[in-house]
Amino acid sequence: MRIGLSYDLKDRVPRDVAAPEDYLEEYDSLETIEGIARALEARSHSVVRLGGGKEFLVSILQGTVDLVFNIAEGLGNYRSREAQVPSVLEMLDMPYTGSDPLCLAVCLDKPLTKSLVALAGVATPKWQVVNSASQLKETDWRSFPIPAFIKPAHEGSSKGVRLASRAVSSAQVAEIAEKLLEHYRQPVMVEEFIAGDEVTVGIVGNSPPQVIGIMRILPKKKTDYFVYSLEVKRDWESLVDYECPARLESSILKSITDSALTAFRALGCRDFARIDFRVTPDGTPYFLEINPLPGLNPRSGDLPIMAGKMGWNHGTLISAILDAALRRCQRCLTQ
């Protein structure tokens, strides 16, 4: 098969001078692109590098591919940006890996995602959305659970999630939220901070989707509380240990698995995803967010790290994602 690879490289994304320091955080490196290409070529597929943005539009119209392996994050500050490439592919009736435009757009909107997951019966921390500085000033935060955690409402890859994002007073909630509104130019979400373990769950497949691992993120230096922040992710080898399989009681693991699969199905995810939880000391998993387009860097991506600890190499993971998409697309199987 000729497989197109759609992506957005950090050094090819236009930089807005007013953008925050972590503006490029969710975009990919050449290491990721080459790793995926090697995995696909190892299965005797030819890989066509389509790029992203305008480059992708030109490449997909001029080239001939049977399927697109999509990891493009999309451009701009739009909450639906991850849906850009899949929307074009659907217009061209071109099959691709991963979730559809609706799912990708919904899941980048954290408050909307939490509403849908809560309706499906999955526990999630209390939250409130702030759309403007005037709304922030008019809101009485004294009844909101403290400590709270404040983050941009429409971002991924821990953009805007810092060690200093945890507020221990109403005044601090307002201070942090005001800065995020200014820097990220989008609504912010104030969320109840759940004490407990940070856990992430990897899912691959569709009928049925399978949990391939449950990974607990453990700080190497013990503190009163832990935040899996951007600072930590950038220096993860020094700051955290990844425990996978997570050494938790079987009943807790089952509860996490059930919650993850419920969220995956309720949101309409396809082929693969990664889901984040905080697990309280009594074993209750609280849904934080889902990434239906998780990073696939062979060295630093949470999903590849998790897969590696479960005995999969990077090529096995990429193959599993591709196979899940192929099983959805019968015409691809005949190529």
Backbone torsions as a table, in degrees:
resi	resn	phi	psi	omega
1	MET	NA	149.4	170.2
2	ARG	-96.1	113.3	-176.4
3	ILE	-108.9	122.2	174.3
4	GLY	-81.4	145.3	179.5
5	LEU	-119.2	112.5	-179.6
6	SER	-103.3	135.7	-172.8
7	TYR	-163.6	166.1	173.1
8	ASP	-125.6	112.8	178.8
9	LEU	-82.0	143.0	-179.9
10	LYS	-53.8	-43.7	-174.0
11	ASP	-81.9	2.5	177.3
12	ARG	-112.2	-2.7	-178.2
13	VAL	-88.0	127.1	179.1
14	PRO	-58.1	136.3	-177.1
15	ARG	-101.9	123.8	175.1
16	ASP	-84.5	125.7	-176.1
17	VAL	-62.3	-23.9	-179.5
18	ALA	-90.9	1.2	-175.3
19	ALA	-72.9	153.0	177.3
20	PRO	-66.9	165.5	-175.4
21	GLU	-59.5	-30.9	-177.1
22	ASP	-97.2	22.8	-176.2
23	TYR	-53.7	-37.8	-174.4
24	LEU	-94.6	8.0	-169.8
25	GLU	-58.8	-38.9	-174.0
26	GLU	-82.2	-11.0	-177.7
27	TYR	-82.2	162.2	-167.6
28	ASP	-96.2	162.3	176.0
29	SER	-102.4	163.7	177.7
30	LEU	-61.7	-30.0	178.1
31	GLU	-58.4	-40.6	179.1
32	THR	-66.8	-46.4	-178.3
33	ILE	-61.3	-45.5	-178.7
34	GLU	-66.9	-36.1	178.6
35	GLY	-64.5	-44.2	178.4
36	ILE	-66.6	-43.0	179.8
37	ALA	-60.5	-42.5	178.6
38	ARG	-61.3	-42.4	-179.1
39	ALA	-63.4	-40.3	179.6
40	LEU	-71.2	-40.5	179.7
41	GLU	-68.0	-29.0	177.6
42	ALA	-64.5	-20.2	176.7
43	ARG	-97.8	17.8	176.1
44	SER	70.9	19.7	172.8
45	HIS	-89.0	150.9	170.1
46	SER	-95.3	140.9	-174.2
47	VAL	-112.5	127.9	176.6
48	VAL	-109.3	117.3	-178.3
49	ARG	-82.1	111.5	-174.4
50	LEU	-93.4	-22.1	-177.1
51	GLY	71.7	-155.1	-179.4
52	GLY	-140.2	176.5	177.8
53	GLY	60.0	-139.7	-179.0
54	LYS	-64.0	-33.9	177.1
55	GLU	-60.0	-42.6	178.0
56	PHE	-62.0	-44.4	-178.6
57	LEU	-58.8	-45.7	179.4
58	VAL	-65.2	-45.7	-175.5
59	SER	-65.0	-42.7	-176.5
60	ILE	-71.0	-28.9	178.9
61	LEU	-80.3	-30.9	-177.8
62	GLN	-89.4	-28.4	-175.1
63	GLY	-92.5	174.3	176.9
64	THR	-127.5	111.9	177.4
65	VAL	-130.4	157.1	-179.6
66	ASP	-90.8	-27.1	-176.9
67	LEU	-160.7	152.2	177.8
68	VAL	-112.9	127.1	171.0
69	PHE	-89.5	106.9	-169.3
70	ASN	-100.8	123.7	169.4
71	ILE	-131.3	16.6	-178.2
72	ALA	-68.4	130.1	-178.9
73	GLU	-86.5	-15.8	-177.8
74	GLY	84.6	162.2	-173.4
75	LEU	-114.4	156.6	177.0
76	GLY	93.5	-172.2	-178.3
77	ASN	-104.7	16.6	-175.1
78	TYR	-75.4	141.9	178.5
79	ARG	-71.9	-14.5	178.7
80	SER	-103.6	17.5	-172.1
81	ARG	-62.7	-32.0	-179.8
82	GLU	-68.2	-14.5	179.2
83	ALA	-86.4	-5.6	-173.7
84	GLN	-59.5	-55.7	-177.1
85	VAL	-66.5	-48.2	177.8
86	PRO	-58.9	-33.0	178.6
87	SER	-64.4	-43.3	177.0
88	VAL	-63.2	-42.9	-178.6
89	LEU	-64.2	-38.8	177.2
90	GLU	-67.4	-36.9	177.4
91	MET	-62.2	-34.1	-180.0
92	LEU	-89.5	1.7	-177.7
93	ASP	57.3	44.1	-177.7
94	MET	-109.3	122.7	179.9
95	PRO	-69.0	152.5	-177.7
96	TYR	-154.1	162.0	177.3
97	THR	-82.3	154.9	172.1
98	GLY	89.9	-174.3	-173.7
99	SER	-74.5	161.8	-177.1
100	ASP	-84.0	172.7	-175.5
101	PRO	-57.6	-40.0	-178.4
102	LEU	-62.4	-48.2	-179.8
103	CYS	-60.5	-45.9	-177.7
104	LEU	-64.2	-39.2	179.1
105	ALA	-67.8	-43.4	179.9
106	VAL	-62.7	-45.9	-172.1
107	CYS	-71.5	-20.1	175.4
108	LEU	-79.7	-15.1	175.2
109	ASP	-92.7	96.0	-172.4
110	LYS	-59.5	-45.3	180.0
111	PRO	-63.8	-41.5	178.8
112	LEU	-63.4	-42.4	178.1
113	THR	-58.8	-46.3	-179.7
114	LYS	-62.1	-37.6	179.0
115	SER	-62.0	-44.9	-178.2
116	LEU	-68.9	-41.0	179.6
117	VAL	-66.1	-40.7	178.2
118	ALA	-62.9	-39.7	177.3
119	LEU	-63.0	-27.7	178.7
120	ALA	-82.1	-1.5	175.2
121	GLY	96.8	12.0	179.4
122	VAL	-95.1	132.1	179.7
123	ALA	-67.6	139.1	176.2
124	THR	-146.0	147.4	-178.8
125	PRO	-60.4	151.4	174.8
126	LYS	-60.3	148.9	-178.2
127	TRP	-151.1	163.7	173.9
128	GLN	-146.9	138.4	-179.3
129	VAL	-97.7	137.7	175.4
130	VAL	-117.3	120.7	-175.1
131	ASN	-97.7	-17.3	-175.6
132	SER	-157.1	164.3	178.3
133	ALA	-65.0	-35.3	179.3
134	SER	-66.6	-40.8	177.2
135	GLN	-63.9	-38.5	179.6
136	LEU	-59.5	-43.4	-178.2
137	LYS	-70.3	-29.1	-177.4
138	GLU	-84.0	-11.0	-175.2
139	THR	-87.6	133.2	175.8
140	ASP	-92.8	108.7	-174.5
141	TRP	-88.6	2.1	-174.7
142	ARG	-66.6	-23.1	179.7
143	SER	-94.1	-3.4	-179.0
144	PHE	-82.5	142.1	-179.2
145	PRO	-59.7	131.5	178.5
146	ILE	-120.1	136.4	5.8
147	PRO	-71.8	157.5	179.2
148	ALA	-127.1	161.9	179.2
149	PHE	-124.3	133.7	-174.2
150	ILE	-119.3	132.1	-178.9
151	LYS	-152.2	159.4	175.6
152	PRO	-59.6	145.9	-174.5
153	ALA	-81.7	-19.7	-172.4
154	HIS	-130.7	47.3	-179.8
155	GLU	-128.6	163.6	175.2
156	GLY	-130.0	-176.5	176.5
157	SER	55.6	30.8	177.5
158	SER	62.6	22.6	175.4
159	LYS	-63.9	127.1	-179.1
160	GLY	80.5	1.7	179.4
161	VAL	-101.7	105.9	-174.5
162	ARG	-123.8	167.1	176.9
163	LEU	-60.0	-29.6	-178.1
164	ALA	-88.9	11.6	-178.7
165	SER	-84.0	-4.2	179.6
166	ARG	-91.6	124.4	-178.1
167	ALA	-106.8	138.0	-178.7
168	VAL	-113.1	9.7	177.0
169	SER	-153.8	161.0	177.7
170	SER	-60.9	-39.2	179.9
171	ALA	-64.0	-37.8	179.9
172	GLN	-70.9	-34.6	174.5
173	VAL	-56.2	-50.1	-178.5
174	ALA	-63.7	-39.7	-178.7
175	GLU	-64.6	-47.2	-178.5
176	ILE	-68.0	-43.9	-178.6
177	ALA	-62.2	-39.4	179.9
178	GLU	-61.9	-41.9	179.4
179	LYS	-65.4	-40.9	-179.5
180	LEU	-67.5	-39.7	177.2
181	LEU	-58.4	-41.3	-178.5
182	GLU	-71.6	-44.8	-172.9
183	HIS	-77.2	-36.8	-172.6
184	TYR	-103.0	-8.0	173.4
185	ARG	52.6	48.3	179.0
186	GLN	-161.3	166.2	177.1
187	PRO	-59.4	156.8	174.4
188	VAL	-119.2	156.2	-179.9
189	MET	-115.6	126.1	174.2
190	VAL	-98.7	121.9	-171.5
191	GLU	-127.4	140.4	174.1
192	GLU	-56.9	131.1	179.1
193	PHE	-85.9	120.7	-178.0
194	ILE	-95.7	119.3	176.4
195	ALA	-74.2	139.2	179.0
196	GLY	142.1	-165.9	-176.2
197	ASP	-78.7	143.1	171.1
198	GLU	-89.6	124.1	-176.7
199	VAL	-132.1	138.6	174.7
200	THR	-125.5	144.4	-172.9
201	VAL	-122.1	131.7	177.5
202	GLY	-103.0	133.8	179.7
203	ILE	-127.8	136.3	176.1
204	VAL	-135.4	139.6	175.4
205	GLY	106.9	179.6	-175.3
206	ASN	-136.9	-45.9	-170.5
207	SER	-128.7	74.4	2.5
208	PRO	-96.4	162.5	171.3
209	PRO	-68.2	147.6	-176.4
210	GLN	-121.8	134.6	171.0
211	VAL	-76.6	117.8	-178.4
212	ILE	-92.7	-13.4	177.9
213	GLY	-177.2	151.0	171.9
214	ILE	-122.4	118.1	-172.8
215	MET	-117.5	128.5	177.3
216	ARG	-98.3	132.9	179.8
217	ILE	-99.3	115.5	-173.4
218	LEU	-115.5	123.6	178.2
219	PRO	-67.0	138.7	178.3
220	LYS	-71.7	-29.9	177.5
221	LYS	-106.8	119.6	-176.9
222	LYS	-70.2	133.6	178.7
223	THR	-135.4	175.3	180.0
224	ASP	-65.0	-32.9	177.7
225	TYR	-151.2	160.2	-177.8
226	PHE	-125.4	137.1	175.2
227	VAL	-123.6	123.9	177.4
228	TYR	-82.9	75.4	-169.6
229	SER	-92.2	176.1	177.9
230	LEU	-61.2	-39.7	178.7
231	GLU	-59.8	-40.3	-180.0
232	VAL	-68.7	-44.3	-178.0
233	LYS	-64.2	-32.1	179.2
234	ARG	-73.1	-22.0	-179.1
235	ASP	-129.8	41.7	-171.5
236	TRP	-62.2	-32.8	-177.3
237	GLU	-64.7	-29.6	-179.6
238	SER	-91.2	-26.1	-167.5
239	LEU	-105.9	-23.6	-176.4
240	VAL	-136.4	158.9	168.7
241	ASP	-112.3	139.4	177.5
242	TYR	-101.8	115.1	-178.1
243	GLU	-102.5	108.3	-178.7
244	CYS	-147.9	120.3	4.0
245	PRO	-66.2	146.5	178.2
246	ALA	-65.4	131.1	-179.8
247	ARG	-86.5	79.3	178.3
248	LEU	-125.6	161.9	179.6
249	GLU	-60.0	148.6	-176.5
250	SER	-59.0	-35.0	179.8
251	SER	-67.2	-35.9	178.6
252	ILE	-70.7	-42.3	177.8
253	LEU	-60.8	-39.7	177.9
254	LYS	-64.7	-41.1	179.6
255	SER	-64.2	-40.9	177.2
256	ILE	-64.0	-46.2	179.8
257	THR	-59.3	-47.9	-179.2
258	ASP	-61.4	-42.8	-179.4
259	SER	-65.9	-41.0	-179.4
260	ALA	-64.3	-46.0	-179.3
261	LEU	-67.7	-35.9	177.2
262	THR	-62.9	-44.8	179.4
263	ALA	-65.2	-43.4	179.6
264	PHE	-56.4	-47.0	-178.1
265	ARG	-72.6	-42.6	-177.0
266	ALA	-61.8	-32.9	-177.6
267	LEU	-90.5	-4.6	177.9
268	GLY	75.2	30.8	179.6
269	CYS	-69.5	155.6	179.1
270	ARG	-136.1	144.8	167.7
271	ASP	72.7	-50.2	179.1
272	PHE	-165.4	158.1	177.6
273	ALA	-170.9	164.8	172.7
274	ARG	-131.4	135.8	-172.9
275	ILE	-125.8	133.1	-176.5
276	ASP	-105.6	139.0	178.8
277	PHE	-134.3	157.3	160.8
278	ARG	-112.4	133.2	-177.1
279	VAL	-112.2	119.0	-177.3
280	THR	-69.8	161.7	178.1
281	PRO	-55.8	-26.4	178.5
282	ASP	-85.9	2.7	173.5
283	GLY	94.2	11.5	179.8
284	THR	-88.1	121.1	177.5
285	PRO	-84.1	128.5	177.2
286	TYR	-109.5	120.3	179.4
287	PHE	-64.9	130.0	175.1
288	LEU	-102.0	-56.9	179.3
289	GLU	-166.2	167.7	179.8
290	ILE	-127.4	143.8	176.3
291	ASN	-120.1	101.3	179.0
292	PRO	-79.8	0.9	176.8
293	LEU	-134.9	59.9	-173.1
294	PRO	-70.8	154.1	179.9
295	GLY	-61.6	141.1	-177.8
296	LEU	-120.1	24.1	175.9
297	ASN	-59.8	126.9	-174.1
298	PRO	-65.2	-18.2	-177.9
299	ARG	-103.2	-39.3	-170.4
300	SER	-119.2	-7.0	179.6
301	GLY	-68.8	134.8	-179.2
302	ASP	-59.5	-41.1	-179.2
303	LEU	-66.8	-46.4	174.6
304	PRO	-61.7	-37.1	177.2
305	ILE	-62.2	-46.4	178.7
306	MET	-60.4	-47.2	179.9
307	ALA	-60.2	-41.6	179.2
308	GLY	-60.9	-40.0	179.3
309	LYS	-70.6	-18.0	177.0
310	MET	-96.0	8.5	174.5
311	GLY	95.8	5.1	177.3
312	TRP	-95.3	139.5	167.8
313	ASN	-89.1	175.9	-175.8
314	HIS	-62.0	-39.2	179.3
315	GLY	-63.0	-37.5	178.3
316	THR	-63.5	-42.1	179.1
317	LEU	-63.8	-47.4	-179.7
318	ILE	-62.6	-40.3	178.4
319	SER	-63.1	-39.7	-179.8
320	ALA	-65.4	-39.2	177.7
321	ILE	-65.7	-45.7	178.9
322	LEU	-61.3	-45.2	-178.8
323	ASP	-63.1	-36.8	177.8
324	ALA	-62.1	-41.1	178.6
325	ALA	-69.0	-39.7	-179.3
326	LEU	-64.3	-36.7	179.2
327	ARG	-67.4	-24.8	175.4
328	ARG	-77.7	-21.8	-170.9
329	CYS	-118.3	90.0	-174.1
330	GLN	-60.6	-35.8	-177.3
331	ARG	-66.9	-27.5	178.4
332	CYS	-67.3	-31.2	-177.2
333	LEU	-68.7	-16.2	-179.0
334	THR	-95.1	-2.3	-177.7
335	GLN	-70.3	NA	NA
